Amino acid sequence: METTWDWLTVFAFAGLATLLLQRSSEETPRDELWHYAPPALGCAASNWLGNHDQPIIAGLLLLGVVIYALVVLKVRLPKF
């Protein structure tokens, strides 16, 4: 863990993993395991691109991961 991209993508992936574990323990799971593959691959690709001097593309891809989680996985943001 040396770069900012390492930290950003690990936090995003940890959020996905937590969501997967939380939802898989429900009586009737809302989504399938394969629904988590695109954002997980997006985290890996974003990290790779960010570490190889492509910050704009990496940032857009990481933003795509967040949008995927909000739209497809229907993550609700906390209300403060």
N, C-alpha and C positions, 0 to 999 in steps of 0.2 A: 504494500500500500504506500505508493510514493507520490502519486499525482492527485490533483483535484478530481480528475475523471474517475480514478479508482474509488475515491470516497463517494462521489455522487452516484455512481452506478451500483456500488455495494449497498448504499442506503435504499435506492430504488428497488433493488432485488430483494433486500430484507423485507421491505414493505409487501412485495408480491408474495414472498414465502409466508409471511405472517397471515396475509389474507387467505392464502391457500389452506393453511393449517386451521384457521378459524372456520372457514366455510366447509371444510371437509369433515368437521366434527358435528355439523348440523344433522338433524334427523333426515331431511331430504336436501342434499346439496344443490345449490343454485346453478353451479357450473361444473364443467368437466375439467379433468387435468390438462387436456390439450389446449384449453383456453389460455393457459398461462405460458405456453411455449412462445408465442410471438413477442410478448413484452420481455421475457427472459432473454431471448435472442437479441432483441433490441438493446437491452442493457449491455450485453457482451459486445455487440457491434459498436455501440456508442463509446464504450470504454476503449476499444481498439482504435477507433477513428480519432478520439480525443488524444490518445497517447501517440498518434502518428501525425500530429500537426494538421488535423482537420477539425478545428473546434466548432466551426459554424455547422457543419454537417452533423457532428456528434451532438451538439446542442439541440438541433432540430429533431434528431432521432430520439433523444431522451425526452423531449417534449411530446413526441409521438407516443412514447411509452406511457406517459402520464395521461394523455388524451385517451388512449386505448383503455387504460384502467378505469377512467371516468365513464366512458361511453359503453364499452363492451362488458366489462366486469361490473359496471354500475356501482362503483365505490361512492359512498356518500361522505362528503366532507363534514367534519365536526362543526357545530355552530358555537361560536364564542359569544 
